[in-house]
Amino acid sequence: MTDVKPLVLDVDGTFLKTDMLYESFWAGLGRDPLATIRAVLRHFRKPQVLKAELADIAPLRTDLLPVNPAVAELALENRMAGREVVLASASDASLVERLAADYGLSPTVFASSREVNLKGSAKAEALAETFGDGGFDYAGNEVADMAVWERADNALVVGYLPSARTLVSRGQNVVELPGGWVWRDLLKAMRPHQWVKNVLLILPMIAAHRFDLATLVPILLGILSFSAAASSIYIVNDLLDLEADRLHQTKCRRPFASGAVPISAGMVAFVLLMLLSLGIAAALNALFLGVVVLYAATSLAYSLKLKRMRWVDIATLAALYTLRVVAGAAAGQVDVSIYMLIFIFPIFVTLGCVKRLTELTLATSDERLPGRGYSRADRGDLLNVAGLGTVGALLIFFLYSISAQGRELYPTTWILWVAMAPMALWLWRMVMLGWYGQQDHDPIVFAMRDKLGIGILMIILSLMFWAAGLWSDWYGQM
């Protein structure tokens, strides 16, 4: 034994603001979903084997994992003072050893192997056998650490843990360190600002001129369902993108990437939100439920694979936006024109290109975007596809204006042709703002906040109402 007692740090939730088992699971889902699911099903009752299998499927960048600043500072101070700082974790030994090396901590680590899950009493026994009872100080964060604190000299408790009061009652020295998370950060992970996209569900009602509560109320419920589904998918997307987000200049501040919210909380939120979404959808009608299921399945496929495929990702984004319009028609039981679907799809292709243009313009290097298939060399091609999408949308809108259905709903055809001018202006402006990196990473969210753009959209809508004769119906002949 050394003269100075070592400082022993738990890893998951203590030194790190995350859990390496969950990190490995989601990294594995992103890299090899089938192998990851097989490993979970095969070794669910043998956590130590599961941890080793997952660590092999998707090795983690331990240097990118978020650390608890208070604990990291404590470790640095003790290490600079010449004290041995040791990591002791139930995570797989290969990960713990790399983490210790990343931060210059003691090469001696205590961690799980394929034979032993080093948690609770097993960890306490291993540390006491090496350092002796009371021969070390220990920092932890959960109830399982009580067995270790009972055999340590000083107990360092990270976050709020009521059961740690028993240590004080028996006269043990307890030091509290900041930790834990707040609900506000979980709400942020749900991205409520993205719910504005779901106003697209109202488009079929507007296009069909169905302005009544019997149509509006189910559509509003549909918006709630889609918002819950979208938030659940955003959580999954963030969990699959942890490493890529940590390499991004702004996405590194996202709740899961930064460790502000534990992965386990995100997993629970995902399940609850999806159940809420499906419950509302089932209460509306079977068709809307089918659209929600298709949206969720497509979104998951996008998160797992499709977003890494050049051009396929943009087509998928456009399809997901288009599904919102289909969902609005299903919720309100409104007939949606095939022209409308064909018209909006190239618009969303254009906006998908704008999204990638913005990311590439704001990128700090010429390398491919983390987790995406594009680099700055693709900006020209993205601009061309955005231009084709714009022209295609305008052409389809013109064809609709002279179709039998278009003439029936919009008798004054020439006014629709006038509306094509501000429509082209809005699309061209969005593309240019993306080209110069002057908008949000999500063009739909940007469009809902852009005052000038909203003004142009209101002009388009007003002209379409004029062409349909709605102004005179509502306010009488001028």
C-alpha positions as a Python dict, from the first residue, in 0.01 Angstrom:
ca = {
    (1, 'M'): (0, 0, 0),
    (2, 'T'): (115, 355, -70),
    (3, 'D'): (139, 629, 194),
    (4, 'V'): (-119, 839, 11),
    (5, 'K'): (-455, 675, -37),
    (6, 'P'): (-560, 659, -403),
    (7, 'L'): (-865, 840, -531),
    (8, 'V'): (-1091, 589, -705),
    (9, 'L'): (-1349, 718, -952),
    (10, 'D'): (-1652, 539, -1086),
    (11, 'V'): (-1691, 606, -1458),
    (12, 'D'): (-2053, 596, -1575),
    (13, 'G'): (-2241, 892, -1429),
    (14, 'T'): (-1944, 1000, -1220),
    (15, 'F'): (-1629, 1075, -1419),
    (16, 'L'): (-1838, 1065, -1735),
    (17, 'K'): (-2174, 1234, -1783),
    (18, 'T'): (-2288, 927, -1977),
    (19, 'D'): (-2297, 548, -1958),
    (20, 'M'): (-2060, 350, -2180),
    (21, 'L'): (-2294, 49, -2205),
    (22, 'Y'): (-2567, 266, -2358),
    (23, 'E'): (-2307, 449, -2567),
    (24, 'S'): (-2187, 114, -2706),
    (25, 'F'): (-2543, -2, -2771),
    (26, 'W'): (-2638, 302, -2979),
    (27, 'A'): (-2303, 313, -3157),
    (28, 'G'): (-2357, -54, -3244),
    (29, 'L'): (-2708, 16, -3377),
    (30, 'G'): (-2561, 282, -3601),
    (31, 'R'): (-2276, 64, -3730),
    (32, 'D'): (-2425, -287, -3739),
    (33, 'P'): (-2788, -302, -3622),
    (34, 'L'): (-2837, -676, -3674),
    (35, 'A'): (-2520, -776, -3487),
    (36, 'T'): (-2612, -540, -3203),
    (37, 'I'): (-2965, -676, -3167),
    (38, 'R'): (-2833, -1034, -3179),
    (39, 'A'): (-2583, -955, -2904),
    (40, 'V'): (-2853, -803, -2683),
    (41, 'L'): (-3090, -1097, -2729),
    (42, 'R'): (-2816, -1354, -2676),
    (43, 'H'): (-2644, -1199, -2372),
    (44, 'F'): (-2918, -998, -2204),
    (45, 'R'): (-2881, -1202, -1883),
    (46, 'K'): (-2499, -1183, -1892),
    (47, 'P'): (-2425, -808, -1884),
    (48, 'Q'): (-2048, -852, -1866),
    (49, 'V'): (-2049, -1055, -2190),
    (50, 'L'): (-2290, -810, -2354),
    (51, 'K'): (-2062, -518, -2270),
    (52, 'A'): (-1764, -693, -2427),
    (53, 'E'): (-1962, -787, -2739),
    (54, 'L'): (-2091, -433, -2790),
    (55, 'A'): (-1744, -286, -2736),
    (56, 'D'): (-1617, -512, -3017),
    (57, 'I'): (-1901, -425, -3257),
    (58, 'A'): (-1854, -49, -3232),
    (59, 'P'): (-1538, 73, -3054),
    (60, 'L'): (-1607, 407, -2889),
    (61, 'R'): (-1406, 727, -2921),
    (62, 'T'): (-1354, 751, -2545),
    (63, 'D'): (-1177, 1084, -2587),
    (64, 'L'): (-1506, 1234, -2712),
    (65, 'L'): (-1724, 1113, -2426),
    (66, 'P'): (-1853, 1401, -2207),
    (67, 'V'): (-1691, 1428, -1865),
    (68, 'N'): (-1830, 1575, -1545),
    (69, 'P'): (-1625, 1898, -1516),
    (70, 'A'): (-1626, 1895, -1134),
    (71, 'V'): (-1500, 1537, -1117),
    (72, 'A'): (-1250, 1590, -1398),
    (73, 'E'): (-1112, 1897, -1220),
    (74, 'L'): (-1085, 1700, -895),
    (75, 'A'): (-900, 1422, -1076),
    (76, 'L'): (-659, 1670, -1233),
    (77, 'E'): (-587, 1843, -901),
    (78, 'N'): (-516, 1512, -728),
    (79, 'R'): (-303, 1383, -1013),
    (80, 'M'): (-96, 1705, -1019),
    (81, 'A'): (-49, 1666, -643),
    (82, 'G'): (106, 1326, -702),
    (83, 'R'): (-192, 1119, -591),
    (84, 'E'): (-289, 808, -786),
    (85, 'V'): (-627, 847, -956),
    (86, 'V'): (-783, 514, -1047),
    (87, 'L'): (-1091, 436, -1257),
    (88, 'A'): (-1320, 158, -1132),
    (89, 'S'): (-1618, 78, -1348),
    (90, 'A'): (-1870, -188, -1442),
    (91, 'S'): (-1802, -99, -1806),
    (92, 'D'): (-1587, -321, -2025),
    (93, 'A'): (-1216, -314, -1941),
    (94, 'S'): (-1108, -224, -2295),
    (95, 'L'): (-1308, 99, -2280),
    (96, 'V'): (-1203, 190, -1927),
    (97, 'E'): (-835, 139, -2009),
    (98, 'R'): (-860, 369, -2312),
    (99, 'L'): (-1045, 630, -2109),
    (100, 'A'): (-776, 626, -1838),
    (101, 'A'): (-507, 668, -2102),
    (102, 'D'): (-697, 958, -2264),
    (103, 'Y'): (-685, 1157, -1941),
    (104, 'G'): (-346, 1046, -1808),
    (105, 'L'): (-493, 856, -1514),
    (106, 'S'): (-346, 547, -1350),
    (107, 'P'): (-293, 255, -1592),
    (108, 'T'): (-430, 33, -1318),
    (109, 'V'): (-804, 10, -1372),
    (110, 'F'): (-1084, -200, -1225),
    (111, 'A'): (-1344, -298, -1483),
    (112, 'S'): (-1568, -576, -1609),
    (113, 'S'): (-1436, -871, -1807),
    (114, 'R'): (-1625, -1146, -1986),
    (115, 'E'): (-1619, -1341, -1661),
    (116, 'V'): (-1705, -1075, -1400),
    (117, 'N'): (-1947, -782, -1396),
    (118, 'L'): (-1760, -543, -1166),
    (119, 'K'): (-2055, -366, -1007),
    (120, 'G'): (-2165, -307, -649),
    (121, 'S'): (-2027, -566, -406),
    (122, 'A'): (-1796, -717, -671),
    (123, 'K'): (-1630, -378, -720),
    (124, 'A'): (-1611, -320, -344),
    (125, 'E'): (-1441, -655, -291),
    (126, 'A'): (-1187, -596, -569),
    (127, 'L'): (-1091, -250, -437),
    (128, 'A'): (-1069, -365, -72),
    (129, 'E'): (-855, -659, -173),
    (130, 'T'): (-609, -426, -350),
    (131, 'F'): (-608, -121, -121),
    (132, 'G'): (-756, -259, 202),
    (133, 'D'): (-1071, -150, 385),
    (134, 'G'): (-1059, 229, 427),
    (135, 'G'): (-749, 239, 210),
    (136, 'F'): (-902, 453, -67),
    (137, 'D'): (-1145, 734, -132),
    (138, 'Y'): (-1427, 659, -374),
    (139, 'A'): (-1647, 876, -596),
    (140, 'G'): (-1975, 733, -726),
    (141, 'N'): (-2327, 835, -813),
    (142, 'E'): (-2579, 555, -763),
    (143, 'V'): (-2723, 317, -505),
    (144, 'A'): (-2501, 31, -630),
    (145, 'D'): (-2202, 235, -508),
    (146, 'M'): (-2317, 209, -146),
    (147, 'A'): (-2133, -124, -114),
    (148, 'V'): (-1810, 47, -223),
    (149, 'W'): (-1851, 354, -1),
    (150, 'E'): (-1896, 129, 301),
    (151, 'R'): (-1541, 0, 249),
    (152, 'A'): (-1385, 332, 148),
    (153, 'D'): (-1239, 601, 372),
    (154, 'N'): (-1405, 912, 226),
    (155, 'A'): (-1720, 902, 14),
    (156, 'L'): (-1757, 1145, -276),
    (157, 'V'): (-2119, 1152, -395),
    (158, 'V'): (-2196, 1292, -742),
    (159, 'G'): (-2545, 1435, -773),
    (160, 'Y'): (-2838, 1396, -535),
    (161, 'L'): (-2854, 1051, -372),
    (162, 'P'): (-3080, 1027, -61),
    (163, 'S'): (-2942, 687, 45),
    (164, 'A'): (-2599, 844, 92),
    (165, 'R'): (-2730, 1003, 414),
    (166, 'T'): (-2678, 670, 590),
    (167, 'L'): (-2304, 717, 537),
    (168, 'V'): (-2320, 1047, 725),
    (169, 'S'): (-2524, 895, 1006),
    (170, 'R'): (-2252, 641, 1077),
    (171, 'G'): (-1983, 908, 1090),
    (172, 'Q'): (-1826, 866, 747),
    (173, 'N'): (-1698, 1179, 573),
    (174, 'V'): (-1915, 1258, 270),
    (175, 'V'): (-1831, 1514, 2),
    (176, 'E'): (-2103, 1612, -244),
    (177, 'L'): (-2016, 1698, -606),
    (178, 'P'): (-2250, 1845, -869),
    (179, 'G'): (-2421, 1606, -1108),
    (180, 'G'): (-2760, 1497, -1238),
    (181, 'W'): (-2983, 1648, -1506),
    (182, 'V'): (-3293, 1865, -1543),
    (183, 'W'): (-3619, 1811, -1729),
    (184, 'R'): (-3568, 2128, -1929),
    (185, 'D'): (-3278, 1965, -2113),
    (186, 'L'): (-3488, 1660, -2198),
    (187, 'L'): (-3755, 1890, -2341),
    (188, 'K'): (-3483, 2054, -2548),
    (189, 'A'): (-3385, 1709, -2681),
    (190, 'M'): (-3745, 1666, -2798),
    (191, 'R'): (-3693, 1976, -3017),
    (192, 'P'): (-4033, 2139, -2968),
    (193, 'H'): (-3927, 2415, -3208),
    (194, 'Q'): (-3944, 2150, -3482),
    (195, 'W'): (-4315, 2090, -3420),
    (196, 'V'): (-4383, 2392, -3639),
    (197, 'K'): (-4316, 2167, -3939),
    (198, 'N'): (-4638, 1984, -3867),
    (199, 'V'): (-4847, 2279, -3979),
    (200, 'L'): (-4801, 2106, -4316),
    (201, 'L'): (-5088, 1882, -4207),
    (202, 'I'): (-5322, 2179, -4259),
    (203, 'L'): (-5236, 2215, -4630),
    (204, 'P'): (-5492, 1961, -4760),
    (205, 'M'): (-5768, 2140, -4567),
    (206, 'I'): (-5667, 2472, -4720),
    (207, 'A'): (-5628, 2328, -5070),
    (208, 'A'): (-5973, 2166, -5051),
    (209, 'H'): (-6131, 2485, -4904),
    (210, 'R'): (-6265, 2286, -4607),
    (211, 'F'): (-6271, 2555, -4338),
    (212, 'D'): (-6484, 2393, -4067),
    (213, 'L'): (-6427, 2262, -3714),
    (214, 'A'): (-6520, 1905, -3812),
    (215, 'T'): (-6213, 1904, -4037),
    (216, 'L'): (-5985, 2124, -3825),
    (217, 'V'): (-6015, 1944, -3487),
    (218, 'P'): (-5896, 1599, -3605),
    (219, 'I'): (-5615, 1767, -3798),
    (220, 'L'): (-5504, 1946, -3480),
    (221, 'L'): (-5505, 1610, -3301),
    (222, 'G'): (-5305, 1474, -3594),
    (223, 'I'): (-5053, 1753, -3548),
    (224, 'L'): (-5018, 1652, -3182),
    (225, 'S'): (-4966, 1288, -3285),
    (226, 'F'): (-4706, 1378, -3546),
    (227, 'S'): (-4528, 1609, -3303),
    (228, 'A'): (-4493, 1328, -3050),
    (229, 'A'): (-4376, 1087, -3320),
    (230, 'A'): (-4127, 1339, -3457),
    (231, 'S'): (-3985, 1410, -3110),
    (232, 'S'): (-3938, 1038, -3045),
    (233, 'I'): (-3751, 1002, -3374),
    (234, 'Y'): (-3538, 1310, -3300),
    (235, 'I'): (-3430, 1140, -2978),
    (236, 'V'): (-3336, 822, -3163),
    (237, 'N'): (-3155, 1022, -3429),
    (238, 'D'): (-2951, 1204, -3165),
    (239, 'L'): (-2863, 878, -2988),
    (240, 'L'): (-2746, 725, -3315),
    (241, 'D'): (-2547, 1038, -3400),
    (242, 'L'): (-2362, 1082, -3070),
    (243, 'E'): (-2010, 1061, -3212),
    (244, 'A'): (-2091, 1268, -3523),
    (245, 'D'): (-2260, 1536, -3310),
    (246, 'R'): (-1960, 1556, -3078),
    (247, 'L'): (-1741, 1627, -3380),
    (248, 'H'): (-1977, 1905, -3499),
    (249, 'Q'): (-1912, 2266, -3401),
    (250, 'T'): (-2267, 2333, -3279),
    (251, 'K'): (-2439, 1993, -3249),
    (252, 'C'): (-2188, 1899, -2979),
    (253, 'R'): (-2406, 2103, -2742),
    (254, 'R'): (-2710, 1882, -2794),
    (255, 'P'): (-2840, 1729, -2466),
    (256, 'F'): (-2730, 1369, -2528),
    (257, 'A'): (-2404, 1449, -2704),
    (258, 'S'): (-2302, 1687, -2424),
    (259, 'G'): (-2415, 1449, -2150),
    (260, 'A'): (-2669, 1699, -2015),
    (261, 'V'): (-2934, 1424, -2029),
    (262, 'P'): (-2857, 1055, -1970),
    (263, 'I'): (-2916, 817, -2258),
    (264, 'S'): (-3146, 602, -2043),
    (265, 'A'): (-3382, 900, -1995),
    (266, 'G'): (-3388, 949, -2370),
    (267, 'M'): (-3478, 585, -2427),
    (268, 'V'): (-3772, 607, -2185),
    (269, 'A'): (-3889, 932, -2345),
    (270, 'F'): (-3873, 771, -2690),
    (271, 'V'): (-4104, 487, -2585),
    (272, 'L'): (-4355, 714, -2409),
    (273, 'L'): (-4372, 963, -2696),
    (274, 'M'): (-4419, 690, -2955),
    (275, 'L'): (-4697, 531, -2750),
    (276, 'L'): (-4867, 871, -2719),
    (277, 'S'): (-4841, 927, -3094),
    (278, 'L'): (-4979, 585, -3186),
    (279, 'G'): (-5256, 614, -2928),
    (280, 'I'): (-5383, 943, -3072),
    (281, 'A'): (-5347, 810, -3427),
    (282, 'A'): (-5547, 497, -3347),
    (283, 'A'): (-5822, 712, -3193),
    (284, 'L'): (-5854, 914, -3514),
    (285, 'N'): (-5875, 652, -3789),
    (286, 'A'): (-5693, 352, -3933),
    (287, 'L'): (-5562, 539, -4237),
    (288, 'F'): (-5397, 807, -4026),
    (289, 'L'): (-5250, 538, -3798),
    (290, 'G'): (-5100, 372, -4106),
    (291, 'V'): (-4944, 701, -4218),
    (292, 'V'): (-4792, 757, -3872),
    (293, 'V'): (-4647, 404, -3869),
    (294, 'L'): (-4505, 456, -4219),
    (295, 'Y'): (-4358, 791, -4112),
    (296, 'A'): (-4198, 639, -3802),
    (297, 'A'): (-4057, 341, -3995),
    (298, 'T'): (-3916, 565, -4270),
    (299, 'S'): (-3769, 803, -4013),
    (300, 'L'): (-3599, 515, -3831),
    (301, 'A'): (-3460, 386, -4160),
    (302, 'Y'): (-3335, 736, -4232),
    (303, 'S'): (-3166, 759, -3892),
    (304, 'L'): (-3009, 414, -3916),
    (305, 'K'): (-2887, 417, -4275),
    (306, 'L'): (-3044, 641, -4536),
    (307, 'K'): (-2909, 973, -4406),
    (308, 'R'): (-2555, 853, -4482),
    (309, 'M'): (-2639, 790, -4850),
    (310, 'R'): (-2587, 1077, -5093),
    (311, 'W'): (-2907, 1195, -5268),
    (312, 'V'): (-3108, 914, -5109),
    (313, 'D'): (-3113, 1118, -4789),
    (314, 'I'): (-3260, 1422, -4966),
    (315, 'A'): (-3526, 1212, -5139),
    (316, 'T'): (-3615, 1057, -4803),
    (317, 'L'): (-3641, 1398, -4635),
    (318, 'A'): (-3873, 1512, -4914),
    (319, 'A'): (-4082, 1197, -4869),
    (320, 'L'): (-4109, 1257, -4494),
    (321, 'Y'): (-4232, 1611, -4550),
    (322, 'T'): (-4479, 1487, -4811),
    (323, 'L'): (-4609, 1226, -4566),
    (324, 'R'): (-4710, 1511, -4336),
    (325, 'V'): (-4941, 1641, -4606),
    (326, 'V'): (-5083, 1292, -4662),
    (327, 'A'): (-5132, 1263, -4286),
    (328, 'G'): (-5329, 1589, -4280),
    (329, 'A'): (-5560, 1458, -4550),
    (330, 'A'): (-5605, 1130, -4361),
    (331, 'A'): (-5671, 1298, -4025),
    (332, 'G'): (-5926, 1544, -4167),
    (333, 'Q'): (-6060, 1290, -4416),
    (334, 'V'): (-5996, 1532, -4700),
    (335, 'D'): (-5936, 1425, -5058),
    (336, 'V'): (-5585, 1525, -5161),
    (337, 'S'): (-5504, 1593, -5525),
    (338, 'I'): (-5230, 1387, -5688),
    (339, 'Y'): (-5116, 1716, -5841),
    (340, 'M'): (-5063, 1855, -5494),
    (341, 'L'): (-4843, 1564, -5390),
    (342, 'I'): (-4643, 1580, -5712),
    (343, 'F'): (-4612, 1957, -5667),
    (344, 'I'): (-4487, 1961, -5310),
    (345, 'F'): (-4237, 1676, -5347),
    (346, 'P'): (-3990, 1873, -5567),
    (347, 'I'): (-4032, 2169, -5331),
    (348, 'F'): (-3918, 1952, -5044),
    (349, 'V'): (-3635, 1813, -5258),
    (350, 'T'): (-3525, 2174, -5307),
    (351, 'L'): (-3544, 2241, -4933),
    (352, 'G'): (-3351, 1919, -4862),
    (353, 'C'): (-3074, 2050, -5087),
    (354, 'V'): (-3091, 2382, -4902),
    (355, 'K'): (-3040, 2198, -4573),
    (356, 'R'): (-2722, 2030, -4700),
    (357, 'L'): (-2599, 2351, -4868),
    (358, 'T'): (-2629, 2533, -4538),
    (359, 'E'): (-2436, 2262, -4352),
    (360, 'L'): (-2159, 2256, -4613),
    (361, 'T'): (-2129, 2635, -4627),
    (362, 'L'): (-2091, 2650, -4249),
    (363, 'A'): (-1852, 2352, -4237),
    (364, 'T'): (-1498, 2428, -4117),
    (365, 'S'): (-1317, 2184, -4347),
    (366, 'D'): (-1340, 2024, -4691),
    (367, 'E'): (-1391, 1677, -4545),
    (368, 'R'): (-1725, 1500, -4560),
    (369, 'L'): (-1980, 1607, -4304),
    (370, 'P'): (-1975, 1376, -4000),
    (371, 'G'): (-2231, 1103, -4053),
    (372, 'R'): (-2325, 1234, -4399),
    (373, 'G'): (-2209, 1161, -4754),
    (374, 'Y'): (-2143, 1520, -4868),
    (375, 'S'): (-1842, 1747, -4880),
    (376, 'R'): (-1797, 2102, -5007),
    (377, 'A'): (-1721, 1963, -5352),
    (378, 'D'): (-2092, 1870, -5374),
    (379, 'R'): (-2222, 2226, -5333),
    (380, 'G'): (-2247, 2281, -5708),
    (381, 'D'): (-2444, 1960, -5763),
    (382, 'L'): (-2675, 2043, -5473),
    (383, 'L'): (-2739, 2386, -5621),
    (384, 'N'): (-2825, 2229, -5958),
    (385, 'V'): (-3067, 1978, -5803),
    (386, 'A'): (-3228, 2258, -5601),
    (387, 'G'): (-3275, 2451, -5926),
    (388, 'L'): (-3432, 2148, -6096),
    (389, 'G'): (-3665, 2101, -5799),
    (390, 'T'): (-3775, 2464, -5823),
    (391, 'V'): (-3842, 2445, -6197),
    (392, 'G'): (-4022, 2113, -6155),
    (393, 'A'): (-4249, 2248, -5884),
    (394, 'L'): (-4342, 2554, -6088),
    (395, 'L'): (-4411, 2343, -6398),
    (396, 'I'): (-4639, 2108, -6207),
    (397, 'F'): (-4819, 2404, -6051),
    (398, 'F'): (-4882, 2546, -6400),
    (399, 'L'): (-5014, 2212, -6526),
    (400, 'Y'): (-5244, 2191, -6224),
    (401, 'S'): (-5379, 2540, -6297),
    (402, 'I'): (-5505, 2430, -6640),
    (403, 'S'): (-5631, 2088, -6526),
    (404, 'A'): (-6001, 2017, -6479),
    (405, 'Q'): (-5962, 1991, -6102),
    (406, 'G'): (-5759, 2312, -6088),
    (407, 'R'): (-6013, 2507, -6292),
    (408, 'E'): (-6295, 2379, -6069),
    (409, 'L'): (-6128, 2493, -5745),
    (410, 'Y'): (-5958, 2804, -5890),
    (411, 'P'): (-6180, 2948, -6165),
    (412, 'T'): (-5965, 3259, -6220),
    (413, 'T'): (-5666, 3077, -6366),
    (414, 'W'): (-5456, 3380, -6455),
    (415, 'I'): (-5428, 3477, -6088),
    (416, 'L'): (-5265, 3139, -6019),
    (417, 'W'): (-5013, 3223, -6287),
    (418, 'V'): (-4942, 3552, -6110),
    (419, 'A'): (-4886, 3356, -5786),
    (420, 'M'): (-4606, 3167, -5957),
    (421, 'A'): (-4387, 3480, -5945),
    (422, 'P'): (-4369, 3515, -5562),
    (423, 'M'): (-4352, 3134, -5543),
    (424, 'A'): (-4039, 3132, -5760),
    (425, 'L'): (-3898, 3424, -5558),
    (426, 'W'): (-3949, 3240, -5227),
    (427, 'L'): (-3780, 2922, -5350),
    (428, 'W'): (-3490, 3110, -5513),
    (429, 'R'): (-3438, 3313, -5195),
    (430, 'M'): (-3430, 2998, -4979),
    (431, 'V'): (-3171, 2839, -5208),
    (432, 'M'): (-2950, 3149, -5204),
    (433, 'L'): (-2971, 3179, -4825),
    (434, 'G'): (-2858, 2818, -4801),
    (435, 'W'): (-2580, 2875, -5053),
    (436, 'Y'): (-2442, 3160, -4844),
    (437, 'G'): (-2505, 2985, -4511),
    (438, 'Q'): (-2746, 3252, -4390),
    (439, 'Q'): (-3021, 3037, -4245),
    (440, 'D'): (-3098, 2765, -3992),
    (441, 'H'): (-2981, 2406, -4042),
    (442, 'D'): (-3348, 2316, -4095),
    (443, 'P'): (-3506, 2520, -4377),
    (444, 'I'): (-3865, 2450, -4270),
    (445, 'V'): (-3801, 2583, -3919),
    (446, 'F'): (-3621, 2882, -4070),
    (447, 'A'): (-3911, 2948, -4307),
    (448, 'M'): (-4156, 2962, -4017),
    (449, 'R'): (-3946, 3230, -3847),
    (450, 'D'): (-3838, 3430, -4153),
    (451, 'K'): (-4055, 3743, -4158),
    (452, 'L'): (-3983, 3837, -4518),
    (453, 'G'): (-4034, 3479, -4632),
    (454, 'I'): (-4363, 3457, -4439),
    (455, 'G'): (-4475, 3777, -4609),
    (456, 'I'): (-4406, 3624, -4951),
    (457, 'L'): (-4594, 3307, -4854),
    (458, 'M'): (-4892, 3517, -4740),
    (459, 'I'): (-4896, 3690, -5079),
    (460, 'I'): (-4902, 3351, -5251),
    (461, 'L'): (-5184, 3229, -5027),
    (462, 'S'): (-5383, 3549, -5078),
    (463, 'L'): (-5354, 3519, -5456),
    (464, 'M'): (-5469, 3156, -5442),
    (465, 'F'): (-5771, 3254, -5229),
    (466, 'W'): (-5847, 3528, -5483),
    (467, 'A'): (-5823, 3280, -5770),
    (468, 'A'): (-6060, 3047, -5582),
    (469, 'G'): (-6311, 3328, -5523),
    (470, 'L'): (-6289, 3286, -5147),
    (471, 'W'): (-6239, 3654, -5070),
    (472, 'S'): (-6568, 3742, -5239),
    (473, 'D'): (-6744, 3450, -5070),
    (474, 'W'): (-6623, 3564, -4729),
    (475, 'Y'): (-6648, 3941, -4762),
    (476, 'G'): (-6892, 3992, -5049),
    (477, 'Q'): (-6842, 4162, -5381),
    (478, 'M'): (-6622, 4472, -5362),
}
